[in-house]
Amino acid sequence: MSFHEVQRLLHLMNVEMDQEYAFQLFQAADTSESGTLEGEEFVEFYKALTKRTEVYELFENFSADGQKLTLLEFVDFLQEEQKEGERASDLALDLIDRYEPSDSGKLRHVLSMDGFLSYLCSKDGDIFNPTCLPIYQDMTQPLNHYYINSSHNTYLVGDQLCGQSSVEGYIRALKRGCRCVEVDIWDGPSGEPIVYHGHTLTSRIPFKDVVATVAQYAFQTSDYPVILSLENHCSWEQQQVMACHLTEILGEQLLSTTLDGLLPTQLPSPEELRGKILVKGKKLRTLEEDLEEEEEEEELESELEREQEADPELEAQLEAEPQELSPRSKDKKKEKVVMCPLFCPPVCCEVVVQAPISKPGPLLFPKQRSKPILCPSLSALVVYLKSVSFHSFTHSREHYRFYETSSFSETKARSLIKEAGNEFVQHNAWQLSRVYPSGLRTDSSNYNPQELWNAGCQMVAMNVQTAGLEMDIYDGLFRQNGACGYVLKPDFLRDVQSSFHPERPISPFKAQTLLIQVISGQQLPKDNMSKERSIVDPLVRVEIFGVHPDTTRQETSYVENNGFNPYWGQTLSFRVLVPELALLRFVVKDYNRKSRNEFIGQYTVPWTCMQQGSIPYTDLGLISLINPGSKAGCNPERGLEQKDTKRHHPLHPNFL
């Protein structure tokens, strides 16, 4: 490979390097002095190109000969720097066996520089504690004890006014771990309900296609329950069609009664609901009334079976004659359900309960209190998640049950946190809450979910189609626990007697101090690929999101014209009052003295999932990177490309 070809390769690798320095490395590797690099010569060139001086210095601090780490030397490193404690000896043997590339090194229990670097850049050296990646939390607690990964207007893949509605929205949401998806259903042509954002120009898709998509993708990423949040705007007839589609398409996946047929005393757990799809929506009656009717029907069936066994002639008679209604149904004949008059506006959607009319005549609004139009077959599919209106926390405590859930706009929820933050925390300890974006967010932008998590709100629904800071925080929280879509809330947010106030956190919550030494980075991408000759001036910003007093940010100075191997070596200090609620976000930006700094990439990790140890040298992969195809003028933190893999462009911080 000639030097010209090497330059082309560096360009393809997105490496910007001074030509003179690159030629020096080329000549040093060309031991044959042939003007080209062959085989091992290219390997040496690549090693020189990617050499990390700061890592070599660390290696030499513990290596007696500077060539290898003996087993004892590596144990010293694990104990002194990584704070591995008593398990360091066994861990050292395991790590050498996994990361030492040479067989002879493995036999002698030594770690070469290549093996040491492989370890530092592995999941074992990741800032994200590997024990938090699989499901590690207790999944047997009631649903209201968990944060639930939730989506708003899931069918939309664009904005809220003219955007496209597509089943692709559900596929993307479910594949990224969403466990609560929203469906807005309206009357459609030919008797088939449709899904779209009502009274807008968004496109429309059949409800049955949405249900079929959910059935197919619900449990591809996670086995834990999926919640279908139904916003029902349909007529009685099309609600019957909805109920039919839900039962026929979802089949055994659909939860249509309590797990054991008995009246529960609390919500079931994610573990108990594995593989089940729950319907959240309006319900005509209470769960107690539903179970009472089921019990009466079972008793009636049992009685009929006993009578048939005792009198065979009765069985023949029943087959020949239509069956009588159940006693409960007979009682219901005393009432009549009537739809609103034709002149009633569409938003009314009410029915009234009347005594039987002896003579035909025009329907008039009666004096009785009206109830929403709702098809009984659809109502029956709502079991544990009955939607109710919120009036006040006192009203909820006195009139609502644990299986009833209220929804709040982001504005209303924020207001409640400020006015009655502790009451909101206690409310969310026994009942589920769903928060949704303001109707003014027609561009499908998002709000900061952290504020709502601080109050224990479980279903904080996001416009998942819009990347940015808010979704970085969201994805950061739900990356833990196997990315199953459920994260257990801190214990002080699960206690109905909790004294915690998200706006005024006080004792017994103990503050912690975090020192972060940002060391170096490597092969950072350009922020704007259209500027072929540009070289980034990177800086690192560390942000903390949590309760209001903890939310802060600090940043390093920028390194001029070096996106290939920038070195910072700066220490940042933070004091956090409620670490259980804190998330850390590392952001790399390109310094621009004339305008705001350009976004390069980010990585977000919950405080509780940080790798333990004084100095966990990690390969901090930038999960969200700039999208080279973003249009000029776009907000760089709105044009992100989400990456599932790590370490494409590693940033190596040193945590103290």
C-alpha positions in Angstrom: 0.0 0.0 0.0 1.5 3.3 -1.1 1.4 6.5 0.9 -1.2 7.9 -1.5 -3.4 4.8 -0.9 -2.8 5.1 2.9 -4.1 8.7 2.7 -7.2 7.5 0.9 -7.7 4.8 3.5 -7.4 7.4 6.3 -10.0 9.5 4.6 -12.4 6.5 4.4 -11.7 5.9 8.1 -12.8 9.5 8.8 -9.3 10.3 10.1 -8.0 13.8 9.7 -4.2 13.9 10.2 -1.4 16.3 9.4 0.2 15.0 6.2 3.7 15.4 7.5 3.0 13.4 10.6 1.2 10.7 8.7 4.3 10.4 6.3 6.6 10.1 9.4 4.5 7.1 10.7 4.5 5.6 7.2 8.3 5.8 6.9 8.8 4.4 10.4 6.6 1.4 9.5 8.2 0.8 6.0 11.2 -1.2 7.4 11.8 -2.7 3.9 12.2 0.9 2.5 10.2 -0.2 -0.5 7.9 2.9 -0.4 4.9 0.6 0.3 3.5 -1.2 3.4 3.3 -4.9 3.2 1.5 -7.2 5.7 3.1 -6.7 9.2 4.4 -3.3 8.1 0.8 -2.1 7.8 -0.1 -3.6 11.2 2.7 -1.6 12.8 1.6 1.5 11.0 -2.0 1.0 12.3 -0.7 0.5 15.8 1.4 3.6 15.7 -1.6 5.5 14.2 -3.9 4.4 17.1 -1.4 4.5 19.9 -2.8 5.9 23.1 0.0 7.6 25.1 -2.1 8.1 28.2 -2.9 4.3 28.2 0.7 3.4 27.8 1.6 5.6 30.8 -1.0 3.9 32.9 0.3 0.5 31.8 3.9 1.4 32.6 2.9 2.6 36.1 2.1 -1.0 37.0 4.5 -2.9 34.7 8.0 -3.5 36.0 9.4 -4.0 32.5 7.0 -1.9 30.5 6.2 -4.9 28.3 3.6 -6.9 30.3 1.6 -7.0 33.4 2.3 -10.1 35.6 -0.7 -11.6 37.4 0.3 -9.8 40.6 0.8 -6.5 38.8 -2.6 -6.8 37.2 -4.2 -7.6 40.5 -2.6 -4.4 41.9 -4.1 -2.4 39.1 -7.6 -3.9 39.7 -7.4 -3.3 43.4 -5.9 0.2 43.4 -7.5 1.7 40.3 -10.7 -0.4 39.8 -11.4 -1.0 43.5 -12.4 -4.6 42.8 -11.5 -5.6 46.3 -11.2 -9.3 47.4 -12.3 -10.7 44.1 -9.4 -9.0 42.2 -7.3 -12.2 42.1 -9.9 -14.4 40.5 -11.1 -11.6 38.2 -7.5 -11.0 37.0 -7.2 -14.7 35.9 -10.5 -14.5 34.1 -9.7 -11.2 32.3 -6.3 -12.5 31.2 -7.9 -15.6 29.8 -10.5 -13.5 27.9 -8.5 -10.5 26.6 -4.8 -11.6 26.3 -4.4 -12.3 22.5 -1.3 -14.6 22.7 -1.6 -18.2 23.9 1.8 -18.0 25.6 0.6 -15.0 27.6 -2.4 -16.9 28.8 -0.3 -19.9 29.8 2.1 -17.6 31.8 -0.8 -15.5 33.2 0.5 -12.2 31.9 -1.2 -9.4 30.1 0.4 -7.7 27.2 -0.3 -4.1 26.2 -2.7 -5.3 23.5 -4.5 -7.4 26.0 -4.6 -4.5 28.5 -6.1 -2.2 25.9 -8.6 -4.8 24.8 -9.8 -5.1 28.5 -10.1 -1.3 28.9 -12.2 -1.1 25.8 -14.4 -4.1 26.6 -17.8 -4.3 28.4 -15.8 -5.1 31.5 -14.2 -1.7 31.3 -17.4 0.1 30.3 -18.7 2.8 32.6 -22.1 1.1 32.4 -22.0 -1.7 35.0 -22.4 -5.0 33.1 -24.4 -6.4 36.0 -27.1 -3.8 35.1 -27.4 -4.7 31.5 -29.4 -8.0 31.9 -32.6 -8.0 33.9 -31.3 -7.5 37.5 -34.2 -5.9 39.3 -37.1 -7.4 41.2 -39.9 -7.9 38.6 -42.5 -9.2 41.0 -43.8 -5.9 42.4 -47.0 -4.2 41.3 -47.0 -2.4 37.9 -47.3 1.0 39.6 -43.8 0.5 41.2 -42.1 0.8 37.8 -41.2 3.4 35.3 -42.7 2.1 32.0 -41.3 2.9 28.6 -44.2 4.7 26.9 -44.9 6.3 23.5 -47.2 9.1 22.5 -49.3 9.0 19.3 -47.2 6.0 18.4 -48.7 5.7 14.9 -47.1 9.0 13.8 -43.7 9.0 12.2 -43.6 12.7 11.7 -45.3 15.8 13.0 -48.7 16.1 14.7 -50.5 18.0 12.0 -49.6 16.7 8.6 -47.3 13.7 9.5 -47.6 10.2 8.2 -49.5 7.6 10.2 -47.9 4.2 9.8 -47.6 0.8 11.5 -43.9 1.4 11.2 -44.3 3.7 14.2 -45.4 0.7 16.3 -42.7 -1.5 14.9 -40.0 1.0 15.8 -41.4 1.8 19.2 -41.8 -1.9 20.2 -38.4 -2.8 18.9 -36.8 -0.1 21.0 -38.5 -1.4 24.2 -41.7 0.6 24.4 -44.2 -1.2 26.6 -47.1 1.3 26.4 -48.2 2.4 22.9 -51.0 4.8 22.0 -53.8 4.2 19.5 -56.3 7.0 18.5 -59.3 5.3 16.9 -62.0 7.0 14.8 -64.9 5.8 12.7 -63.7 4.7 9.3 -65.3 3.8 5.9 -67.0 0.4 5.3 -67.5 -0.1 9.0 -63.7 -0.4 9.8 -62.2 1.8 12.5 -59.2 3.9 11.5 -56.2 5.3 13.4 -55.0 8.9 13.0 -54.6 12.1 14.8 -58.2 13.4 14.8 -59.1 16.7 13.2 -55.7 17.0 11.5 -54.2 16.2 8.0 -52.3 13.2 9.2 -52.8 10.1 7.1 -55.0 7.2 8.2 -54.4 3.5 8.8 -56.8 0.6 9.6 -57.1 -0.2 13.2 -56.9 -3.9 12.5 -53.5 -3.4 10.8 -52.3 -1.7 14.0 -53.5 -4.6 16.2 -51.9 -7.2 13.8 -48.6 -5.3 14.0 -48.7 -5.1 17.8 -49.5 -8.9 17.9 -46.4 -9.6 15.7 -43.9 -7.3 17.4 -45.1 -6.9 21.0 -42.6 -9.4 22.5 -39.7 -9.5 20.1 -37.6 -7.2 22.3 -39.1 -7.9 25.7 -41.4 -10.6 27.2 -42.9 -8.1 29.7 -46.5 -6.8 29.2 -47.5 -4.3 26.6 -50.2 -1.7 27.3 -52.5 -0.6 24.5 -53.6 2.9 25.5 -56.8 3.4 23.5 -58.2 6.8 22.7 -61.6 5.8 21.6 -63.7 8.2 19.4 -65.8 5.5 17.6 -69.5 4.9 17.4 -71.1 2.0 19.2 -71.0 -0.2 16.0 -67.3 0.4 15.3 -66.4 -0.2 18.9 -67.9 -3.7 18.5 -65.6 -4.1 15.5 -62.7 -2.9 17.6 -63.5 -5.5 20.3 -63.7 -8.2 17.7 -60.3 -7.3 16.2 -58.7 -7.2 19.6 -60.0 -10.6 20.7 -59.6 -12.4 17.3 -56.1 -11.0 16.3 -54.5 -10.9 19.7 -56.0 -14.2 20.9 -54.3 -15.6 24.0 -52.0 -12.6 24.2 -54.9 -10.4 25.2 -55.7 -10.2 28.9 -59.5 -10.1 29.2 -60.0 -11.0 32.8 -58.0 -11.0 36.1 -55.2 -13.5 36.2 -56.8 -15.8 38.7 -60.4 -14.8 38.2 -60.5 -13.2 41.7 -60.7 -9.6 42.8 -57.1 -8.4 43.3 -55.9 -6.2 46.1 -53.1 -4.6 44.0 -51.9 -4.4 40.4 -50.2 -7.6 39.1 -46.4 -7.5 38.5 -44.6 -7.5 35.2 -43.5 -11.0 35.9 -47.1 -12.2 36.3 -48.1 -10.5 33.1 -45.3 -11.8 30.9 -46.4 -12.2 27.3 -49.7 -10.4 27.9 -51.2 -7.3 26.2 -53.4 -5.1 28.4 -56.0 -2.7 27.2 -56.1 0.8 28.9 -59.2 2.8 28.3 -62.7 3.7 29.6 -64.8 1.1 31.3 -68.5 1.0 32.0 -68.4 -0.6 35.4 -66.0 -1.4 38.1 -63.8 -4.5 38.1 -65.8 -5.7 41.1 -69.0 -5.6 39.1 -67.4 -7.4 36.2 -66.2 -10.2 38.4 -69.6 -10.5 40.2 -71.3 -10.9 36.9 -68.8 -13.6 35.8 -69.4 -15.4 39.0 -73.2 -15.3 38.6 -72.9 -16.6 35.0 -70.7 -19.4 36.1 -73.1 -20.3 38.9 -76.0 -20.3 36.4 -74.1 -22.5 34.0 -73.3 -24.9 36.8 -76.9 -25.0 37.9 -78.1 -25.7 34.3 -75.6 -28.5 33.9 -76.7 -30.1 37.2 -80.4 -29.8 36.1 -79.6 -31.3 32.7 -77.8 -34.2 34.3 -80.8 -34.8 36.6 -83.5 -34.4 33.9 -82.5 -35.4 30.3 -85.8 -34.1 29.0 -84.8 -30.6 30.1 -81.7 -30.7 28.0 -83.8 -31.5 24.9 -86.1 -28.7 25.7 -83.3 -26.2 26.1 -81.9 -27.2 22.8 -85.3 -26.7 21.1 -86.0 -23.3 22.8 -83.9 -20.1 22.9 -82.2 -19.7 26.3 -83.5 -17.2 28.8 -81.4 -14.2 29.7 -79.3 -14.4 32.9 -80.9 -12.9 36.1 -78.5 -9.9 35.7 -79.6 -9.4 32.1 -83.2 -9.5 33.2 -82.6 -6.8 35.7 -80.9 -4.8 33.0 -84.1 -4.9 30.9 -85.5 -2.4 33.3 -83.2 0.1 31.8 -82.8 1.3 28.3 -79.6 2.7 26.7 -80.2 5.5 24.3 -77.8 7.5 22.1 -77.7 11.3 22.0 -80.1 13.0 19.6 -78.7 13.7 16.1 -78.2 17.4 16.8 -75.8 16.6 19.6 -72.2 17.7 18.6 -69.7 14.9 17.9 -67.6 15.8 21.0 -70.5 15.0 23.2 -70.5 11.2 22.7 -72.9 10.5 25.5 -75.7 8.1 26.3 -78.4 8.2 28.9 -80.0 5.6 31.1 -83.8 5.8 31.0 -86.7 3.9 32.4 -88.6 1.9 29.7 -90.8 4.2 27.6 -94.4 2.9 27.5 -95.3 4.9 24.4 -93.2 5.8 21.4 -92.1 9.4 21.3 -89.2 11.7 20.7 -86.1 11.2 22.7 -85.3 14.0 25.1 -82.4 14.6 27.5 -83.5 13.1 30.8 -82.6 14.5 34.2 -80.4 11.5 35.0 -76.7 11.9 34.9 -75.3 10.9 31.5 -72.6 8.4 30.9 -70.1 8.0 28.0 -71.2 5.9 25.0 -69.2 2.7 25.3 -69.7 -0.7 23.9 -69.9 -3.4 26.6 -67.8 -5.9 24.6 -65.0 -3.3 24.4 -65.4 -2.2 28.0 -65.0 -5.8 29.1 -61.5 -5.9 27.7 -60.3 -3.2 30.1 -59.3 -5.1 33.2 -56.5 -3.6 35.3 -56.1 -0.2 33.5 -59.4 1.7 33.7 -59.0 5.4 32.6 -60.5 8.0 34.9 -60.5 11.7 35.0 -58.3 13.4 37.6 -59.9 16.0 39.9 -57.6 16.2 42.9 -55.4 13.9 44.9 -58.0 13.9 47.7 -60.7 12.9 45.3 -58.6 10.1 43.9 -57.9 8.7 47.4 -61.6 8.8 48.4 -63.2 7.7 45.1 -60.8 5.8 42.9 -59.4 2.3 43.1 -55.8 1.0 42.5 -56.6 -0.3 39.0 -57.8 3.1 37.8 -55.4 5.4 36.1 -55.4 9.1 35.2 -53.6 11.0 32.4 -52.0 14.4 32.7 -50.7 16.9 30.2 -47.1 17.8 30.8 -48.2 21.3 31.8 -50.7 20.0 34.4 -48.2 17.5 35.7 -45.5 20.1 36.2 -48.0 22.4 38.0 -49.0 19.6 40.3 -45.4 18.9 41.1 -44.8 22.5 42.1 -48.1 22.8 44.0 -48.3 19.4 45.7 -45.1 17.5 44.9 -45.3 15.1 47.9 -49.0 14.3 47.3 -48.1 13.5 43.7 -45.3 11.1 44.9 -47.8 9.4 47.2 -50.4 9.2 44.5 -48.0 7.5 42.2 -47.1 5.0 44.9 -50.5 3.4 44.6 -52.0 4.4 41.3 -50.6 4.6 37.7 -50.2 7.9 36.0 -49.6 8.7 32.4 -48.2 12.0 31.2 -48.3 13.2 27.6 -46.8 16.1 25.6 -48.5 19.4 25.3 -50.9 19.9 22.3 -48.7 22.8 21.3 -45.9 20.4 20.4 -47.2 20.1 16.8 -43.6 19.5 15.6 -43.5 16.3 17.7 -40.9 17.8 20.0 -40.4 16.4 23.5 -40.3 17.5 27.1 -37.8 16.6 29.8 -39.0 13.3 31.3 -36.8 13.6 34.3 -39.1 16.1 36.0 -42.0 13.6 35.9 -39.8 10.6 37.0 -38.8 12.6 40.0 -42.5 12.6 41.1 -42.8 8.9 40.4 -44.9 9.1 37.3 -44.8 5.7 35.6 -45.9 6.2 32.0 -44.1 9.3 30.7 -45.1 9.2 27.0 -42.7 10.6 24.5 -42.7 11.3 20.7 -40.1 8.6 20.1 -39.8 9.5 16.5 -38.0 12.7 17.5 -34.4 12.3 18.6 -32.7 14.8 20.8 -31.7 15.6 24.4 -35.0 14.4 25.9 -34.9 11.0 24.1 -31.2 10.6 25.1 -32.3 10.9 28.7 -35.2 8.5 28.1 -33.1 5.9 26.4 -30.4 6.3 29.0 -32.8 5.3 31.8 -34.4 2.3 30.0 -31.1 0.9 28.7 -30.7 -0.9 32.0 -32.6 -4.0 33.3 -32.3 -5.9 30.0 -33.9 -2.9 28.1 -37.2 -4.7 29.0 -39.2 -1.5 29.2 -39.6 -1.6 33.0 -37.3 0.0 35.6 -38.1 -0.3 39.3 -38.6 3.1 41.0 -36.5 4.0 44.0 -38.0 2.8 47.3 -39.0 6.3 48.5 -41.2 6.6 45.3 -42.9 3.3 46.1 -44.0 4.2 49.6 -47.6 5.6 50.0 -46.4 7.4 53.2 -43.3 8.9 51.5 -42.1 12.3 52.7 -40.1 12.9 49.5 -40.8 16.1 47.7 -39.1 16.4 44.2 -38.8 20.1 44.5 -37.4 20.1 48.0 -35.4 16.9 48.6 -34.2 16.7 52.2 -32.8 14.2 54.6 -32.6 11.1 54.9 -31.4 11.2 51.3 -27.7 11.4 51.4 -25.6 13.5 49.0 -22.7 12.0 47.1 -19.7 13.7 45.4 -18.5 12.6 42.0 -15.1 13.5 40.4 -14.8 12.9 36.7 -11.4 13.1 35.0 -12.0 13.3 31.2 -8.8 11.9 29.7 -9.0 11.6 25.9 -10.9 10.6 22.8 -10.2 9.0 19.5 -11.4 9.2 15.9 -14.2 11.6 16.6 -16.4 12.3 13.5 -16.7 15.6 11.8 -19.7 17.6 12.7 -20.4 18.6 9.1 -19.2 16.2 6.4 -19.8 18.8 3.7 -16.7 20.6 5.0 -14.2 18.2 3.7 -11.1 20.1 5.0 -12.6 20.9 8.4 -11.1 19.4 11.6 -13.1 19.4 14.8 -12.1 21.3 17.9 -13.7 18.9 20.4 -14.8 19.6 24.0 -16.6 17.3 26.5 -19.6 18.5 28.4 -20.8 16.4 31.4 -24.5 17.0 32.3 -26.4 15.7 35.3 -30.2 15.4 35.3 -32.1 14.7 38.4 -34.0 16.7 41.0 -33.8 20.4 40.4 -30.9 21.2 42.7 -28.9 18.3 41.1 -29.4 19.4 37.5 -26.2 21.0 36.3 -23.4 20.8 33.7 -19.7 21.4 33.4 -17.4 21.1 30.4 -13.7 20.8 29.5 -11.8 23.3 27.4 -11.6 22.5 23.6 -8.7 20.9 21.8 -7.9 22.8 18.7 -7.9 21.0 15.3 -7.7 17.4 16.7 -10.6 15.0 16.2 -8.3 12.0 15.8 -6.8 11.7 19.3 -7.7 14.7 21.4 -6.4 14.9 25.0 -8.1 16.9 27.8 -6.9 15.5 31.1 -9.3 17.7 33.1 -11.3 16.9 36.3 -14.9 17.9 36.8 -16.6 17.8 40.2 -20.3 17.3 41.1 -22.3 17.1 44.3 -25.6 15.2 44.0 -28.4 15.2 46.6 -30.5 12.4 45.3 -28.2 10.0 43.3 -31.0 7.4 42.9 -32.7 9.7 40.4 -29.7 11.1 38.7 -28.5 10.4 35.1 -25.2 11.4 33.6 -25.0 12.6 30.0 -21.6 12.9 28.3 -21.7 15.2 25.2 -18.9 15.8 22.7 -19.2 19.1 20.8 -17.2 20.9 18.2 -16.2 24.3 19.5 -17.2 27.2 17.3 -16.2 30.7 18.4 -18.6 32.4 15.9 -21.8 30.4 16.7 -23.0 27.7 19.1 -21.0 24.6 19.4 -21.9 21.7 17.0 -23.1 18.4 18.4 -20.9 15.4 17.7 -22.2 12.6 20.0 -23.5 11.7 23.4 -23.8 8.9 26.0 -26.2 8.7 28.9 -26.0 6.5 31.9 -28.1 6.2 35.2 -26.0 7.1 38.3 -27.0 3.8 39.8 -25.6 1.9 36.8 -22.2 3.4 36.8 -19.3 1.0 37.1 -18.0 0.8 40.6 -14.3 1.8 41.3 -12.1 4.7 41.7 -10.9 4.8 38.1 -12.9 2.7 35.8 -11.2 3.3 32.5 -14.0 2.8 30.0 -14.7 2.8 26.3 -17.5 5.3 26.4 -19.2 4.7 23.0 -21.1 7.6 21.7 -24.5 6.1 21.3 -26.0 9.1 19.4 -23.8 10.4 16.7 -24.2 13.3 14.2 -26.1 12.3 11.0 -23.9 13.3 8.1 -27.0 13.7 6.0 -28.6 16.3 8.1 -29.7 19.4 6.3 -27.9 22.6 6.9 -29.6 24.8 9.4 -31.1 21.9 11.3 -30.8 21.8 15.1 -27.8 19.4 15.5 -29.4 17.8 18.5 -32.6 17.1 16.5 -30.8 15.4 13.6 -29.3 12.5 15.5 -28.7 9.0 14.2 -29.4 6.5 16.9 -26.7 3.8 17.2 -27.3 0.4 18.7 -23.6 -0.5 18.9 -20.9 1.1 21.0 -17.4 2.3 20.5 -17.5 3.3 16.9 -16.1 6.6 18.1 -14.8 6.0 21.7 -14.4 8.7 24.3 -12.2 7.5 27.2 -13.0 9.2 30.5 -11.3 8.5 33.7 -13.7 8.4 36.7 -12.4 9.1 40.2 
